[in-house]
């Protein structure tokens, strides 16, 4: 399981079979987004809406519709 602190510090984590990482483009601005670290390149996945103690919510837009998912830290593993 990954922790909230590890997530915010940018540690890589697995969710399902993919490797992801949280990014803060403005260095500690509090605005985060998630990238997929597949094939040695980074691909945008979605924006982080809320970071709670047990989960975070991720959202993006598909054909002008907001899609949101709640991701529990217990479902994520620290990646090497």
Secondary structure, DSSP 8 states (H G I E B T S, - for coil): ---HHHHHTT--EEETTEEEEEE-TTSSSS--EEEE-GGGS-EEEEEEEEE-SSEEEEEEEETTEEEEEEEEGGGEEE--
